[in-house]
Amino acid sequence: MSQLTAGIPPDEWFGRARILVVEDDPGVVRVLANVLKSGGFGNVSAVSDVETAIEWWTRAPPDLALVDLHLPGSSGFQLLEQVAPGPGDSGFLPVIMLTGDVSPAVRRRALNRGAHDFLTKPFDNVEVLLRVRNLLRTRLLNLTLEERVRERTRNLEEARLEALAHLARAAEFRDDVTGQHTHRVGALAAGIAGELGWDDAAVDLIRSAAPLHDIGKIGIPDAILMKRGRLTPEEFATMQRHTTIGAAILDGSRAPVFVLAHEIVLTHHERWDGTGYPRGLAGEAIPEAGRIVCVADVYDALVNERPYKPALPTAAALAELESNAGRHFDARAVAALKRFLTAAGPTVPPPAT
């Protein structure tokens, strides 16, 4: 989006809208610039060739372009082909072709390449303003609708994430009286991912997805989840099912945060040496997000008291992880956790008290 539309009156937006004139005749440029400015369009720029137009377009996309069909060394058709919207692009960006050739073949060719309207030389000043204003009105409506759709999508994602986070917290309250384990695992997983070179968007995604890692615990009986002693083989098999239960809860969503959470739920109990569950994956066959959350989850469990064990000091917990690096854990993820804890210091979520 080239202009923010929220809260801006249409007439003010029209005055700010970027209009690009691609025309090599200085006289035509002057006429159009004067006509547009007299009509309240105060943000008009002009270039005289396709290469400069593409550079300008890439740097600051216009809200509307007026393009001469005949330019030095090329044509307006070539510009249309170069700046045609790609599959991932959105938004209605109007292009008016400037031409003295009004033949049906030329019009069809221009429309086929993305033109939206035509102005025939010599121009009628009133017609110029009417066509420009009508197309900009359509663009403004399109941008406004896009903003509303994005806001609606954000609100829905936040609501869904909040609902699942509450479910995850409900599961954790059964063996973590503070209910903060999920939050801490999210923060630790984000820190590890950052140390491993994940970009900011991916780090934020795992920060939101990792807290859902044990959501399947809501399907595990209290007698097993809260047991203070060692689990029997049958009880442990039941406990292992929290990975597949959680995956079933999250299955089918196309939202990136839930797709990643589904992957984490299924793989954060896999082990580097292939002895984990539920599928016995080994090494890099385990998705990196699962390997990261495995380390974050175990570290947080070690440094916090649970009904069945006391808390370990940080140094002892790290030593335990390092002694199992390359067997239980991805050694790179363990090293990344240590770097993160060293750098973050007191900003790391503290153990529960």
PLY file of the C-alpha trace (Angstrom):
ply
format ascii 1.0
element vertex 353
property float x
property float y
property float z
element edge 352
property int vertex1
property int vertex2
end_header
0.00 0.00 0.00
1.45 3.35 -1.04
-0.69 5.51 1.22
-2.25 4.94 4.62
-6.01 5.36 4.21
-7.34 4.96 7.74
-8.83 8.15 9.05
-7.88 10.25 5.98
-10.77 12.02 4.21
-10.99 11.12 0.49
-10.19 14.64 -0.74
-7.08 14.74 1.44
-6.04 11.30 0.20
-6.48 12.44 -3.42
-4.15 15.35 -2.70
-1.50 12.97 -1.34
-1.92 10.21 -3.95
1.24 9.55 -5.97
0.65 10.17 -9.67
3.39 9.23 -12.13
3.45 10.66 -15.67
5.59 8.64 -18.10
5.93 10.95 -21.13
8.93 12.17 -23.16
7.30 15.37 -24.46
8.01 18.17 -21.93
5.07 20.16 -23.26
2.63 17.33 -22.57
4.14 16.84 -19.11
3.65 20.53 -18.27
0.05 20.48 -19.45
-0.82 17.35 -17.45
1.01 18.56 -14.33
-0.83 21.89 -14.42
-4.20 20.28 -15.03
-3.70 17.75 -12.22
-2.47 20.31 -9.72
-5.39 22.61 -10.56
-7.68 19.67 -9.73
-6.15 19.21 -6.27
-3.64 16.46 -7.07
-0.47 17.81 -5.52
1.86 14.80 -5.67
2.72 14.53 -9.38
6.05 13.23 -10.72
7.21 12.75 -14.30
9.82 10.61 -16.06
10.60 10.35 -19.76
11.65 6.72 -20.37
10.77 3.18 -19.40
13.96 2.39 -17.43
13.55 5.43 -15.17
9.85 4.67 -14.78
10.58 1.11 -13.63
13.18 2.36 -11.14
10.75 4.97 -9.81
7.94 2.39 -9.71
10.07 -0.05 -7.72
11.22 2.58 -5.24
7.83 4.25 -4.65
4.90 2.63 -6.47
2.40 5.19 -7.70
-1.31 5.25 -6.94
-1.99 6.03 -10.58
0.16 6.23 -13.71
-0.37 8.05 -16.99
1.77 6.32 -19.61
2.52 7.40 -23.18
2.26 4.51 -25.62
5.28 5.75 -27.60
8.46 6.31 -25.58
12.13 6.61 -26.63
13.62 3.20 -27.41
10.55 1.28 -26.22
6.85 1.64 -25.67
4.26 1.97 -22.96
3.38 -1.67 -23.64
6.84 -2.72 -22.44
6.39 -0.73 -19.24
3.06 -2.42 -18.59
4.71 -5.81 -19.02
7.55 -4.91 -16.63
5.32 -3.62 -13.82
2.45 -6.08 -14.22
1.35 -7.32 -10.79
2.68 -10.71 -9.79
0.69 -13.57 -8.23
1.39 -12.34 -4.69
0.64 -8.68 -5.38
-2.56 -7.07 -4.25
-4.29 -3.82 -4.80
-5.82 -2.05 -7.79
-3.18 0.20 -9.39
-4.76 2.14 -12.27
-2.88 2.93 -15.47
-4.17 5.42 -18.07
-2.60 5.20 -21.51
-1.83 8.46 -23.35
-2.18 8.03 -27.09
-3.11 9.60 -30.37
-3.86 6.14 -31.76
-7.37 5.11 -30.78
-7.66 2.04 -33.01
-9.45 -1.00 -31.50
-6.33 -3.17 -31.92
-4.20 -0.78 -29.86
-6.84 -0.51 -27.15
-7.22 -4.29 -26.92
-3.46 -4.75 -26.70
-3.16 -2.15 -23.93
-6.10 -3.54 -21.97
-4.65 -7.04 -22.27
-1.43 -5.81 -20.64
-3.12 -4.12 -17.69
-4.21 -0.65 -18.84
-7.46 0.60 -17.31
-8.37 3.67 -19.37
-7.23 5.92 -22.23
-6.73 9.64 -22.81
-6.50 10.76 -26.41
-4.17 13.60 -27.40
-4.88 16.49 -27.42
-6.42 16.25 -23.97
-9.64 17.71 -22.68
-8.74 19.11 -19.25
-12.08 18.24 -17.64
-11.92 14.70 -19.02
-8.39 14.26 -17.59
-9.54 15.22 -14.11
-12.68 13.09 -14.26
-10.86 9.95 -15.42
-8.06 10.39 -12.89
-10.46 11.03 -10.03
-12.71 8.09 -10.93
-9.81 5.64 -11.06
-8.27 6.98 -7.85
-11.65 6.64 -6.15
-11.66 2.97 -7.13
-8.11 2.56 -5.85
-8.98 4.21 -2.54
-11.98 1.93 -2.13
-9.81 -1.09 -2.89
-7.14 -0.04 -0.38
-9.77 0.61 2.27
-11.32 -2.80 1.74
-7.88 -4.43 1.90
-7.18 -2.71 5.20
-10.48 -3.94 6.61
-9.82 -7.49 5.44
-6.33 -7.44 6.97
-7.69 -6.06 10.24
-10.43 -8.68 10.29
-7.88 -11.41 9.58
-5.60 -10.13 12.37
-8.49 -10.08 14.81
-9.51 -13.63 13.90
-5.94 -14.89 14.21
-5.54 -13.21 17.59
-8.82 -14.68 18.80
-7.91 -18.19 17.64
-4.42 -17.96 19.11
-5.77 -16.64 22.41
-8.30 -19.46 22.63
-5.67 -22.13 21.98
-3.23 -20.46 24.37
-5.85 -20.69 27.10
-6.31 -24.38 26.32
-2.55 -24.91 26.50
-2.40 -23.05 29.80
-5.29 -25.13 31.14
-3.29 -28.27 30.38
-0.16 -26.85 32.05
-2.03 -25.82 35.21
-2.40 -29.49 35.94
1.34 -29.99 36.50
2.57 -26.36 36.68
0.61 -24.40 39.27
1.78 -21.05 37.88
0.62 -21.83 34.34
3.70 -20.01 33.03
5.56 -22.95 31.51
4.02 -22.35 28.09
5.02 -18.66 28.12
8.57 -19.46 29.16
8.99 -22.16 26.50
7.81 -19.68 23.86
10.37 -17.10 24.99
13.19 -19.65 25.17
12.33 -21.16 21.77
12.36 -17.69 20.21
15.76 -17.00 21.77
17.21 -20.26 20.48
15.77 -19.68 17.00
17.28 -16.21 16.91
20.71 -17.59 17.85
20.36 -20.15 15.05
19.83 -17.40 12.48
16.06 -17.42 12.03
14.73 -14.12 10.72
12.58 -11.86 12.89
9.27 -13.01 11.40
10.12 -16.68 11.94
11.28 -15.97 15.50
7.97 -14.25 16.27
6.12 -17.20 14.75
7.84 -19.80 16.92
7.35 -17.54 19.96
3.59 -17.82 19.35
3.53 -21.48 18.25
5.82 -23.06 20.88
3.47 -22.45 23.85
1.03 -24.89 22.25
3.56 -27.75 22.36
1.80 -29.70 25.14
-1.80 -28.82 24.34
-2.51 -32.55 24.00
-2.04 -32.95 27.77
-5.68 -32.01 28.21
-6.42 -35.54 27.00
-4.15 -37.29 29.53
-5.72 -38.58 32.81
-4.70 -36.76 36.00
-3.61 -40.01 37.60
-0.83 -40.24 35.01
-0.05 -36.56 34.49
0.18 -35.83 38.23
1.84 -39.06 39.30
4.82 -38.41 41.58
6.58 -41.70 40.99
7.93 -43.35 37.87
5.37 -44.17 35.17
4.75 -47.78 34.25
5.33 -48.73 30.59
1.56 -48.63 30.00
1.24 -45.22 31.66
4.17 -43.87 29.68
2.56 -45.09 26.46
-0.58 -43.16 27.45
1.49 -40.07 28.23
3.13 -40.27 24.80
-0.29 -39.89 23.22
-0.36 -36.19 24.17
1.66 -35.51 21.00
-0.89 -37.10 18.69
-3.83 -35.70 20.67
-2.37 -32.22 20.35
-1.73 -32.71 16.64
-5.36 -33.76 16.17
-6.53 -30.59 17.94
-4.42 -28.42 15.62
-4.91 -30.44 12.45
-6.35 -28.83 9.33
-5.50 -25.17 9.94
-3.76 -23.23 7.17
-2.74 -20.36 9.46
1.10 -20.31 9.66
1.20 -20.21 13.47
-0.97 -23.33 13.74
0.87 -25.14 10.96
4.12 -24.59 12.88
2.46 -25.49 16.20
1.20 -28.75 14.66
4.76 -29.59 13.59
6.12 -28.75 17.05
3.45 -30.76 18.87
4.32 -33.86 16.84
8.11 -33.57 17.00
9.23 -31.94 20.26
9.62 -35.34 21.92
11.64 -36.86 19.10
15.31 -37.47 19.96
18.41 -36.81 17.90
19.40 -40.49 18.14
15.99 -41.71 16.97
14.76 -43.05 20.32
12.05 -40.44 20.81
8.32 -40.50 20.05
5.81 -40.65 18.42
7.56 -41.56 15.13
11.16 -42.29 16.11
12.63 -39.59 13.86
16.37 -38.97 14.09
18.83 -36.14 13.38
17.82 -33.57 10.82
14.76 -35.60 9.88
13.29 -33.93 12.96
12.07 -30.45 11.95
14.28 -27.74 13.44
11.32 -26.17 15.24
10.74 -29.48 17.06
14.42 -29.73 17.99
14.38 -26.17 19.33
11.25 -26.66 21.44
12.60 -29.96 22.74
15.59 -28.13 24.23
13.50 -25.20 25.51
10.90 -27.52 27.06
13.39 -29.75 28.87
15.48 -26.81 30.09
12.42 -25.09 31.56
11.27 -28.33 33.17
14.71 -28.80 34.75
14.95 -25.32 36.29
11.39 -25.33 37.64
9.90 -27.42 40.42
7.29 -30.00 39.46
5.16 -32.28 41.70
7.55 -35.14 40.95
10.93 -33.30 41.21
12.82 -30.28 42.64
14.22 -27.44 40.51
17.83 -27.52 39.28
20.13 -24.47 39.17
20.73 -23.03 35.69
24.31 -24.31 35.48
23.27 -27.84 36.42
20.41 -27.78 33.91
22.72 -26.65 31.11
25.25 -29.32 32.08
22.49 -31.94 31.83
21.52 -30.72 28.36
25.14 -30.62 27.18
25.80 -34.14 28.43
22.96 -35.35 26.21
23.72 -33.18 23.18
24.06 -35.34 20.07
21.98 -38.09 21.65
18.75 -36.70 23.08
19.20 -33.13 21.80
20.43 -31.30 18.71
23.86 -30.04 19.84
23.44 -26.82 17.84
20.18 -26.03 19.64
21.79 -26.67 23.05
24.71 -24.38 22.20
22.25 -21.74 20.94
20.32 -21.91 24.23
23.53 -21.39 26.19
24.45 -18.36 24.04
20.97 -16.94 24.45
20.96 -17.35 28.23
24.41 -15.77 28.46
23.41 -12.79 26.33
19.91 -12.29 27.70
20.74 -12.65 31.38
17.90 -11.46 33.62
15.57 -10.78 30.65
14.92 -14.52 30.29
11.59 -15.49 31.90
12.60 -16.49 35.44
11.83 -19.88 36.98
8.49 -20.10 38.75
8.56 -19.34 42.48
0 1
1 2
2 3
3 4
4 5
5 6
6 7
7 8
8 9
9 10
10 11
11 12
12 13
13 14
14 15
15 16
16 17
17 18
18 19
19 20
20 21
21 22
22 23
23 24
24 25
25 26
26 27
27 28
28 29
29 30
30 31
31 32
32 33
33 34
34 35
35 36
36 37
37 38
38 39
39 40
40 41
41 42
42 43
43 44
44 45
45 46
46 47
47 48
48 49
49 50
50 51
51 52
52 53
53 54
54 55
55 56
56 57
57 58
58 59
59 60
60 61
61 62
62 63
63 64
64 65
65 66
66 67
67 68
68 69
69 70
70 71
71 72
72 73
73 74
74 75
75 76
76 77
77 78
78 79
79 80
80 81
81 82
82 83
83 84
84 85
85 86
86 87
87 88
88 89
89 90
90 91
91 92
92 93
93 94
94 95
95 96
96 97
97 98
98 99
99 100
100 101
101 102
102 103
103 104
104 105
105 106
106 107
107 108
108 109
109 110
110 111
111 112
112 113
113 114
114 115
115 116
116 117
117 118
118 119
119 120
120 121
121 122
122 123
123 124
124 125
125 126
126 127
127 128
128 129
129 130
130 131
131 132
132 133
133 134
134 135
135 136
136 137
137 138
138 139
139 140
140 141
141 142
142 143
143 144
144 145
145 146
146 147
147 148
148 149
149 150
150 151
151 152
152 153
153 154
154 155
155 156
156 157
157 158
158 159
159 160
160 161
161 162
162 163
163 164
164 165
165 166
166 167
167 168
168 169
169 170
170 171
171 172
172 173
173 174
174 175
175 176
176 177
177 178
178 179
179 180
180 181
181 182
182 183
183 184
184 185
185 186
186 187
187 188
188 189
189 190
190 191
191 192
192 193
193 194
194 195
195 196
196 197
197 198
198 199
199 200
200 201
201 202
202 203
203 204
204 205
205 206
206 207
207 208
208 209
209 210
210 211
211 212
212 213
213 214
214 215
215 216
216 217
217 218
218 219
219 220
220 221
221 222
222 223
223 224
224 225
225 226
226 227
227 228
228 229
229 230
230 231
231 232
232 233
233 234
234 235
235 236
236 237
237 238
238 239
239 240
240 241
241 242
242 243
243 244
244 245
245 246
246 247
247 248
248 249
249 250
250 251
251 252
252 253
253 254
254 255
255 256
256 257
257 258
258 259
259 260
260 261
261 262
262 263
263 264
264 265
265 266
266 267
267 268
268 269
269 270
270 271
271 272
272 273
273 274
274 275
275 276
276 277
277 278
278 279
279 280
280 281
281 282
282 283
283 284
284 285
285 286
286 287
287 288
288 289
289 290
290 291
291 292
292 293
293 294
294 295
295 296
296 297
297 298
298 299
299 300
300 301
301 302
302 303
303 304
304 305
305 306
306 307
307 308
308 309
309 310
310 311
311 312
312 313
313 314
314 315
315 316
316 317
317 318
318 319
319 320
320 321
321 322
322 323
323 324
324 325
325 326
326 327
327 328
328 329
329 330
330 331
331 332
332 333
333 334
334 335
335 336
336 337
337 338
338 339
339 340
340 341
341 342
342 343
343 344
344 345
345 346
346 347
347 348
348 349
349 350
350 351
351 352
